[in-house]
Amino acid sequence: MAGIPWWVIAMVVFILFSGYMALRAMKKEQEMEQKFIEQEGQKYMDRIDDAKRKKETMPS
C-alpha cells in the first residue's frame, strides 16, 4: 500500500461507493414499479368486480 498513491485509493473507494448507490437506486426503482403494477392490477380487478355486480343486478 505504501507504493500506491492516495488518489488511486480514493478513486477505488469512489467507484465502489458509486456502484453501491447505483444498486440501491435500482432496487428502489424496482420496488416502486412493483407497487405501481399492483395498484393498476387492483384497479383492473375492481372494474371486473363492478361489471359482474352490474350484470347480476340487471333484470333478465
C-alpha positions in Angstrom: 0.0 0.0 0.0 2.9 2.3 0.6 3.6 2.5 -3.1 0.1 3.3 -4.2 -0.8 7.0 -4.4 -3.6 8.2 -2.2 -5.7 9.4 -5.1 -5.8 5.9 -6.6 -7.2 4.5 -3.4 -9.7 7.4 -3.3 -10.8 6.6 -6.8 -11.3 2.9 -6.0 -13.4 3.9 -2.9 -15.5 6.3 -5.0 -16.1 3.7 -7.7 -17.2 1.2 -5.1 -19.5 3.8 -3.5 -20.9 4.7 -6.9 -21.7 1.0 -7.6 -23.4 0.7 -4.2 -25.6 3.7 -4.8 -26.5 2.5 -8.3 -27.6 -0.9 -6.9 -29.6 0.8 -4.2 -31.3 3.1 -6.7 -32.1 0.1 -9.0 -33.7 -1.8 -6.1 -35.8 1.2 -5.1 -36.9 1.7 -8.7 -38.0 -2.0 -8.9 -40.0 -1.7 -5.6 -41.8 1.4 -6.9 -42.5 -0.3 -10.2 -43.9 -3.4 -8.4 -46.1 -1.2 -6.3 -47.4 0.6 -9.4 -48.2 -2.7 -11.1 -50.0 -4.0 -8.0 -52.1 -0.8 -7.8 -53.0 -0.9 -11.5 -53.9 -4.6 -11.2 -56.2 -3.8 -8.2 -57.9 -1.1 -10.3 -58.5 -3.7 -13.0 -59.9 -6.3 -10.7 -62.2 -3.7 -9.1 -63.6 -2.8 -12.5 -64.2 -6.5 -13.3 -66.0 -6.9 -9.9 -68.1 -3.9 -10.6 -69.1 -5.2 -14.1 -70.0 -8.6 -12.5 -72.2 -6.9 -9.9 -73.9 -4.7 -12.5 -74.6 -7.8 -14.7 -76.0 -9.7 -11.7 -78.4 -6.9 -10.7 -79.7 -6.4 -14.3 -83.1 -8.0 -14.8 -83.2 -10.6 -17.4 
